[in-house]
Amino acid sequence: MYNGSCLCGAVSIMVTGDLPQPDACHCTQCRKQTGHYFASTDVPESALTIDGEEHVRWYPSSEKVRRGFCGTCGSTLFWDPIHHHKIAVAMGVFDGATGTTLWSHIFVADKGDYYKIEDGVLQKDQ
């Protein structure tokens, strides 16, 4: 079981089961939402419990995806592909160690020009 919360604590989460390895998305939308790139892990919706869900605000960033954040403190929480059974949980939400390692960088063609990806992890243009 993995626990986490937003910055102010209005939203807390619990993920049961194993955490899949996270990826880091460098697309323009993720960079604008988070201020850098978005590291997240895709978990089955059935494995995610959200306490304080009334504080989660959803932004429809496209016809297929919505992005969740805390309406109180603004913390980035979720990337949710609508009509799928998985939801991406921001790695920064988790309290303590997760025991995972980054497995890929995606949309690297869109990354900011102010940093380099030099960690030896798989890189994909999409």
BALOBA-1460 file (C-alpha; in Angstrom, 3 decimals):
// residues 126
<rec num="1" residu="m" x="0.000" y="0.000" z="0.000"/>
<rec num="2" residu="y" x="1.233" y="3.489" z="-0.898"/>
<rec num="3" residu="n" x="-0.075" y="6.698" z="0.644"/>
<rec num="4" residu="g" x="0.221" y="10.295" z="-0.444"/>
<rec num="5" residu="s" x="-1.358" y="13.721" z="-0.399"/>
<rec num="6" residu="c" x="-1.379" y="17.150" z="-1.943"/>
<rec num="7" residu="l" x="0.662" y="19.972" z="-0.415"/>
<rec num="8" residu="c" x="-2.091" y="21.179" z="1.921"/>
<rec num="9" residu="g" x="-3.470" y="17.734" z="2.810"/>
<rec num="10" residu="a" x="-7.011" y="18.411" z="1.545"/>
<rec num="11" residu="v" x="-6.635" y="15.458" z="-0.847"/>
<rec num="12" residu="s" x="-5.024" y="12.199" z="0.188"/>
<rec num="13" residu="i" x="-4.661" y="9.001" z="-1.772"/>
<rec num="14" residu="m" x="-3.984" y="5.338" z="-1.177"/>
<rec num="15" residu="v" x="-2.817" y="2.917" z="-3.868"/>
<rec num="16" residu="t" x="-3.068" y="-0.795" z="-3.169"/>
<rec num="17" residu="g" x="-0.923" y="-3.345" z="-4.947"/>
<rec num="18" residu="d" x="2.317" y="-2.800" z="-6.792"/>
<rec num="19" residu="l" x="3.308" y="0.571" z="-8.220"/>
<rec num="20" residu="p" x="4.234" y="0.291" z="-11.894"/>
<rec num="21" residu="q" x="7.457" y="1.991" z="-12.920"/>
<rec num="22" residu="p" x="6.821" y="5.676" z="-13.623"/>
<rec num="23" residu="d" x="7.556" y="7.609" z="-16.768"/>
<rec num="24" residu="a" x="8.400" y="11.255" z="-17.270"/>
<rec num="25" residu="c" x="6.350" y="13.167" z="-19.819"/>
<rec num="26" residu="h" x="8.010" y="16.167" z="-21.445"/>
<rec num="27" residu="c" x="5.046" y="17.222" z="-23.633"/>
<rec num="28" residu="t" x="4.085" y="20.876" z="-23.752"/>
<rec num="29" residu="q" x="0.837" y="20.353" z="-21.803"/>
<rec num="30" residu="c" x="2.571" y="18.522" z="-18.938"/>
<rec num="31" residu="r" x="5.316" y="21.140" z="-18.807"/>
<rec num="32" residu="k" x="2.772" y="23.967" z="-18.650"/>
<rec num="33" residu="q" x="0.713" y="22.208" z="-15.968"/>
<rec num="34" residu="t" x="3.609" y="21.319" z="-13.683"/>
<rec num="35" residu="g" x="6.275" y="23.885" z="-14.523"/>
<rec num="36" residu="h" x="8.669" y="21.151" z="-15.662"/>
<rec num="37" residu="y" x="7.991" y="17.585" z="-16.765"/>
<rec num="38" residu="f" x="5.376" y="15.282" z="-15.251"/>
<rec num="39" residu="a" x="6.555" y="12.054" z="-13.584"/>
<rec num="40" residu="s" x="3.691" y="9.645" z="-12.937"/>
<rec num="41" residu="t" x="2.736" y="6.014" z="-12.548"/>
<rec num="42" residu="d" x="-0.311" y="4.407" z="-14.166"/>
<rec num="43" residu="v" x="-2.420" y="2.529" z="-11.631"/>
<rec num="44" residu="p" x="-5.725" y="0.707" z="-12.083"/>
<rec num="45" residu="e" x="-8.634" y="2.900" z="-10.995"/>
<rec num="46" residu="s" x="-9.733" y="0.028" z="-8.745"/>
<rec num="47" residu="a" x="-6.427" y="0.281" z="-6.823"/>
<rec num="48" residu="l" x="-6.807" y="4.011" z="-6.107"/>
<rec num="49" residu="t" x="-8.702" y="5.455" z="-3.145"/>
<rec num="50" residu="i" x="-9.093" y="9.239" z="-2.952"/>
<rec num="51" residu="d" x="-9.995" y="10.927" z="0.331"/>
<rec num="52" residu="g" x="-11.066" y="14.543" z="-0.054"/>
<rec num="53" residu="e" x="-12.223" y="13.968" z="-3.611"/>
<rec num="54" residu="e" x="-14.477" y="17.020" z="-3.300"/>
<rec num="55" residu="h" x="-11.291" y="19.133" z="-3.365"/>
<rec num="56" residu="v" x="-10.066" y="17.631" z="-6.656"/>
<rec num="57" residu="r" x="-10.650" y="19.895" z="-9.621"/>
<rec num="58" residu="w" x="-10.608" y="18.435" z="-13.117"/>
<rec num="59" residu="y" x="-9.418" y="20.276" z="-16.185"/>
<rec num="60" residu="p" x="-10.371" y="18.726" z="-19.567"/>
<rec num="61" residu="s" x="-7.097" y="19.235" z="-21.446"/>
<rec num="62" residu="s" x="-8.409" y="17.396" z="-24.527"/>
<rec num="63" residu="e" x="-11.392" y="15.330" z="-25.612"/>
<rec num="64" residu="k" x="-9.654" y="12.205" z="-24.302"/>
<rec num="65" residu="v" x="-7.835" y="13.386" z="-21.169"/>
<rec num="66" residu="r" x="-8.557" y="15.320" z="-18.011"/>
<rec num="67" residu="r" x="-6.014" y="16.548" z="-15.473"/>
<rec num="68" residu="g" x="-6.682" y="16.595" z="-11.747"/>
<rec num="69" residu="f" x="-5.301" y="19.030" z="-9.197"/>
<rec num="70" residu="c" x="-6.107" y="20.144" z="-5.671"/>
<rec num="71" residu="g" x="-8.548" y="23.046" z="-5.759"/>
<rec num="72" residu="t" x="-7.153" y="24.359" z="-2.475"/>
<rec num="73" residu="c" x="-3.361" y="24.336" z="-2.935"/>
<rec num="74" residu="g" x="-3.070" y="23.675" z="-6.684"/>
<rec num="75" residu="s" x="-0.939" y="20.525" z="-6.392"/>
<rec num="76" residu="t" x="-0.818" y="18.445" z="-9.573"/>
<rec num="77" residu="l" x="-2.338" y="15.054" z="-8.767"/>
<rec num="78" residu="f" x="-3.613" y="13.076" z="-11.765"/>
<rec num="79" residu="w" x="-3.603" y="12.600" z="-15.509"/>
<rec num="80" residu="d" x="-6.740" y="10.682" z="-16.421"/>
<rec num="81" residu="p" x="-7.390" y="9.213" z="-19.879"/>
<rec num="82" residu="i" x="-11.195" y="9.253" z="-19.983"/>
<rec num="83" residu="h" x="-12.878" y="5.872" z="-20.568"/>
<rec num="84" residu="h" x="-9.807" y="3.846" z="-19.585"/>
<rec num="85" residu="h" x="-9.454" y="1.906" z="-16.387"/>
<rec num="86" residu="k" x="-6.104" y="3.384" z="-15.361"/>
<rec num="87" residu="i" x="-5.164" y="6.765" z="-13.975"/>
<rec num="88" residu="a" x="-1.717" y="8.348" z="-13.813"/>
<rec num="89" residu="v" x="-0.812" y="9.461" z="-10.291"/>
<rec num="90" residu="a" x="1.868" y="12.127" z="-9.910"/>
<rec num="91" residu="m" x="4.975" y="10.655" z="-8.264"/>
<rec num="92" residu="g" x="5.398" y="13.771" z="-6.121"/>
<rec num="93" residu="v" x="2.136" y="12.972" z="-4.326"/>
<rec num="94" residu="f" x="3.523" y="9.863" z="-2.607"/>
<rec num="95" residu="d" x="4.772" y="10.054" z="0.964"/>
<rec num="96" residu="g" x="8.130" y="8.395" z="1.521"/>
<rec num="97" residu="a" x="9.931" y="5.921" z="-0.706"/>
<rec num="98" residu="t" x="8.070" y="4.205" z="-3.537"/>
<rec num="99" residu="g" x="10.642" y="1.546" z="-4.390"/>
<rec num="100" residu="t" x="10.269" y="2.323" z="-8.102"/>
<rec num="101" residu="t" x="12.591" y="3.674" z="-10.752"/>
<rec num="102" residu="l" x="11.848" y="5.725" z="-13.833"/>
<rec num="103" residu="w" x="11.541" y="3.506" z="-16.909"/>
<rec num="104" residu="s" x="11.075" y="6.047" z="-19.722"/>
<rec num="105" residu="h" x="10.975" y="9.641" z="-20.854"/>
<rec num="106" residu="i" x="8.162" y="10.369" z="-23.316"/>
<rec num="107" residu="f" x="7.553" y="13.249" z="-25.728"/>
<rec num="108" residu="v" x="11.218" y="14.192" z="-25.476"/>
<rec num="109" residu="a" x="10.961" y="16.093" z="-28.771"/>
<rec num="110" residu="d" x="8.842" y="18.647" z="-26.853"/>
<rec num="111" residu="k" x="11.148" y="19.008" z="-23.852"/>
<rec num="112" residu="g" x="12.376" y="22.372" z="-22.663"/>
<rec num="113" residu="d" x="15.699" y="23.638" z="-23.966"/>
<rec num="114" residu="y" x="16.995" y="24.474" z="-20.482"/>
<rec num="115" residu="y" x="17.782" y="20.882" z="-19.417"/>
<rec num="116" residu="k" x="19.301" y="17.658" z="-20.722"/>
<rec num="117" residu="i" x="18.111" y="14.114" z="-20.156"/>
<rec num="118" residu="e" x="21.252" y="12.270" z="-19.163"/>
<rec num="119" residu="d" x="20.050" y="9.507" z="-16.856"/>
<rec num="120" residu="g" x="20.412" y="6.656" z="-19.388"/>
<rec num="121" residu="v" x="16.672" y="5.885" z="-19.256"/>
<rec num="122" residu="l" x="14.726" y="5.010" z="-22.436"/>
<rec num="123" residu="q" x="13.638" y="8.083" z="-24.421"/>
<rec num="124" residu="k" x="10.654" y="8.213" z="-26.799"/>
<rec num="125" residu="d" x="9.460" y="11.011" z="-29.069"/>
<rec num="126" residu="q" x="5.839" y="10.126" z="-28.169"/>
